[in-house]
Amino acid sequence: MIARHLPALPQNLVDAAIRDALDEDLGLAGDITTNATVSANATANAVIAARKPGIVAGLALAEAAFRAVGPETDFTIETGDGEAVKPGAVIARISGNARALLTAERVALNFLGRLSGIATLTRQYVDRVAGTHAKIVDTRKTTPGLRAFEKYAVRCGGGFNHRVGLFDAVLIKDNHIVAAGGVASAIRAAKSAAGHMTKIEVEVDTLAQLEVVMRENVDCVLLDNMTPADLAKAVAIVGGCCLTEASGGVNLETVKEVAQTGVDLISVGALTHSVSVLDLGLDFIARPKQTAIEA
């Protein structure tokens, strides 16, 4: 397993996300299909299994979905977050009230499938840069409201997180530079406003601009849409004085070449904005006991 130690997702965020998702799905009438066809006291056993190979992420959300509908649901993890699965591998075993399992199924699988898709794609990028010292990092191009979970999924895949939001690091981009009247002016203004614990990163798209930035002593430079040849030159100019981050247009076919230029970080927006959901399924392994309502 490549994923490093994974801190638990904040329970308040998990609970809020599940509540909103269930409210959206249930509306005012509830699960009219399940309530009409399954007895209120029927029980069932089920498994969540992989239908395609990938990396698991998001089990806390899946478990919370089932327990929000059926508090007595038993949720047993067989394959943990950050672990690889093959088709047919069991990820979790679930038992409890049949109505609860059916009602929570889609919400649980939506979260688990999307986050596992992010972890799976991240692992592919991480594997491609193996043997270099470059780290794969995410961006702020996340689904609104789901950023904490999607960035967690990146870590499950072996990647690293960029800044969480606008609040935790300074990133001076091209439009900031235009609005501030130049890159040097923008950097000096940021330094005068930021606290001593706040990191400052500056985006550049030419080597000439990089030369100016290097006279201002920043923590990281974002090398935007540069060719591998220019990236290598940029790394030489920086000379280890700060971190270097390659960004823009990186994909699975080009990421190895980018990593070989010597950059420290490679940010990939596609990890969260263009990911395919990992195909997972939930199947009952025994028919719920019928006690009052017959099909």
N, C-alpha and C positions, 0 to 999 in steps of 0.2 A: 504494500500500500504506500503510494507516494505521499498522500496527504499528511501534513504535519498535524500536531495537536490541534483539534478543532474545539474552540470554546463553544459552550452551549448557546443556542439562539436565545435572545431575551424572551422570557415567557410572555411578557405583556404584549410584545409585537406578534408573537405566534397566536395568542388568543384573539387579538384584535383582527388579524388577517382572516382567521378561521371564522370568526363571527360574521364579518362582512361577506365572506364568500358563501356561507350558508344562508345568510339573509337574502342574498341575490338569487340563490338557487331555489329556495323554498317559497319566497314571496309571502303572500298573506294566507294562502291555502295549504301550504305544506306539500309533502310528497304524496300527491293524490293517487298515483299508481300503486306505490307500495302499501299505502294505507287501505286501499281497496282490495288488494290481493293477498296480503300476508297478515296472519294473525298477530295481534298486539303482543302476545307472549311467546311467539315462535323464536327459537334459537337457531344459530347457524355457526358453522366453522368455515373459514375462507383463507385463501393464501393470496398474497400479492407476489407475482412472479414476473421476471423479465422475459420479454419476447424478442429483444435484440440485445447484443452485447453493449455494455456501458459501465459507467461509474455511478454509484448510488449517492443521492443527496436529497435531503428534505424529509427524513423520517419523522422528525419531531412534529412537523406540520401534518403529516398523514395521521399520526397517532392522535394528535389533538383534534382532528376532524371527527374521528370515530368516537372519541370520548366526549366531545361536545354534544353529540346526539345521543350516545349511550354511555353514561358515566361508568357503567360496570364492564365495559368492553375490555377484554384481555388482548393486548397487542404485544406480540413477541417478535423481536427483531432477529432475523437469521443472517442478514448481510448488512453491515453497518454503513453509515455515511463514509464516503471516501474509498470504499471497497469495490473491486471490479466484479461484474456478474456476466455470465454467459446466458444465452437463450435457455429458458426453462428453469433457471436458478430461482429459488424461493428467497424473497427479500424479507417478507414478514408473514407471520401467521396471526390470524385474528379470530376471536370467538366472542359471541355475545348475542344480544337481541338482533334478530334477523332484520327487523325494520331499520334499526340504527345502522347496521352495516350497509344496507342498500341505499339509505338516504345520504350517508356520508361518503359513499364510494367515489363519486365523480370529483367532489372537492378534494378529497385525499389524493386521488390519482393526478388531478390537474397540477397540484403543487409538486408532488413527487416526480412526475414525469418531466415537468419543465426544469426543475432544479437538477435532476439527474442528467438531463440533456446538456445543461450548462457545464456540469462537472465532466461529462464525457468529452465534450469539445475541448475544454480546457486541458484535459489529460492528453489529447492528441497534439495540441500545441507544445505542451511540456515535453512530451516524448520527442518531438521533432528537434528541439534545441538541446537535447541531452548531449553532454560532452563539451558544451560551452558554459560560460558562467552567467549567461543572460537569464533573467527571470521573466516569466510571462505575467503581466499584470492586466487588470480590467480597467474599465473607464466608468464615467457617469452615464453612459448610454444604457440605462436600465429601465425596466418597466416601472412606471410611476406607482409608488406605494410598496414595491417589492424589492427595493434596492438592498436592504439588509440581507434578505434571503438569497438574492442572486449573487451578491458578493460572497456570502457564505459558501454557495455552491462552487464558485471559482476556487476557493480554498480547498474544498473537497476534491477538486480535480488536480490539485498540486500547484495551482497558481497563487499569485499574491494580489493583494488589494492596493489600488491607487487610493487617492483621497476618497473619503466617504461622500463628502458633499462640498458645497461652497464654503463651509464654515471651518474646516480643519486643516487647510493648507492654502497657500497663495499659489495660484497658477496664472501667470501673466501670458495671455494669448495675443494673437495678432490684433484683434479689435481693441483690446486694452492698450496696446502699444500705440495704435492710431489715435485713440481718444486721449491718451496721456501726452501726446506730442513727441514720442520717441521711446525707444527701449530703455535707454539710460534713465530717462525721467520717470518711467513707470517703475523701474526697479528701486530707485531712490525713494519714491513716494511709498512704495510697499514696505520698505525697510523702516521708514519713519512711523508707519501705522501699525505694523505687525509686532506682536510680542516676541521676546527673545526665544521662545520655544516653537515658534511657527516657522515651518520650512517654506522656502521660496523657490519656485521653479519657473523658468521662462521658456516660452516657445520661440524657436527660431526656424527659419526656412532657407537661410543661406549661410555660407561659411563666413561671409563678411559680417553679418549680423551676430554670429557666434563670437567673433573676435571682440566685438563691443561688449557683449554680455560677460565675457571672461574677465573684463577689467572691473566688473562690478561685484564679484564675489557672491555667487548664488549657490544654492544647495543642489540644484539639478537643472539640466537643460533638456528641453523636449525638442528633438530633431525631427521636424515635421516634413513628411513626404520627400525625404532625401533618398538619392540612389545609394546602393551599397558602397559605391566608390566614395561618395561624399560622406557617408556615415563613417567610413574608416578614417577619412581625413579629419572629421569632426572629433572623433575619439582621440586622435593624435593631438589636436589642438587643445582639448580639455586636459589631457595628460594626467588624469586621475584627480584633478583638483575638485571635481564634483561628480555627481552621478550623471550618466547619459541615458536618455530614454528615446528609443526610436518609435515613431508613431505614424500612422497614415498608410492605408492600403496594404497592410500586412495580411497575408493569408497562409494557409498550410503549405502552399507550394513555395512561398518566398521566405518564410520565417527562419529557416535554417541559415540561408545566406545572410539575412539581416543579423542573426546572432553571431555569425562568424566575423562580423566587422569589429567586435569587441565592445558593443554597447552593453550597459548594465541591465537595462530594462527594455522590454518590448510590450507596448500597450496595444491591446486588441479589442476594439469595440464589438466585434462580431461575437465574442464570448457570450454576451448578454443580449445583443439586439438582433442577431440573425441565427439563433440557435434552433435546432430541431428537437422536439420533445422526444425523450427516450420512451420507446414503446413498452408499456407495462400493462399488466392486466390483473384484475381481481376475479377470482373464481371461487364459488362455493364448492366445498368438497363433500358436503352432505346436504340433502334437501332439508329445509327447515321443517320442524315438526308442526303439523297442522292441528290446532286444537279447537278453533272456533269457526274460521272462515275457510271454506273449501274453494279450490280453484274452479 
